[in-house]
Amino acid sequence: MSNNGTNNKKISLLSVRGMTVIALLSTVAVLLMFLEVPLWFAPSFYKIDFSEVPVLIGAFALGPVAGVVIEFLKIAINLFLEGSDSALVGELANFLLGCALVVPAAAIYYKGKNRKSAIIGLSIGTVVLVIVGSLLNAFLLLPFYARVYIPMETIINMGRAINPNITSVTTMVLYAVTPFNLLKGILVSLITILIYKRVSFIIKGYH
């Protein structure tokens, strides 16, 4: 991350170099999607992965639009490889949640292009992720899965088995979904801050 707010010339997204960077980061993101880690405070179907790290790196290096493109390609490739068990609802939510973190973070970072703007951007992106994640789970994901796959009572019972305070959709969001997305946002942000400078040096070597 630049400390003086200056950067080399931008890589065009439609250039061979830009498309190569996007393709490589999308591939890394897909691979990271397979490395899911269950968490102790949420039902087993909530698993954390770090596929947003390469998306953020691409968004910081090439701009928010590149982040959206990498996020879309990540979801599309994973969908091609594994298919969908949620009639594309889960994939749509995954895309929206990824963009909720990446777009604000990259947009704010691009104003200063330094560590301070990166930290502010990632902090705001994490807050947006938590809000969007809570709303999507409360009004789309949990109702959809309850209607198509598992009764809502069973979903709530899975949460209650881990945390007795989970007794409804609202408390599921409060005690499982919110801390899940908050933890993911924090961890992904920390990793991005730690490795971006080195990785961006490699990316900038393309031009």
GIFEN-V186134 format. One line per field, one symbol per residue. psi: psi as a letter, one per 30 degrees, with the letter a starting at -180 (. if undefined). A space follows every 50 residues. Layout:
psi: ???
This chain:
psi: kkfggkllllkkffleeeeeeeeeeeeeeeefffikkllfgllffjkklh ffefeeeeeeefleeeeeeeeeeeeeeeeeefakgghfeeeeeeeeeeee eeeeeeeeefefhleeeeeeeeeeeeeeeeeeeeeeeefdeeeeeeeedk keeeeeeeeefejffjfleefeeefeeeeeeeeeeeeeeeeeeefeeeee eeefff.
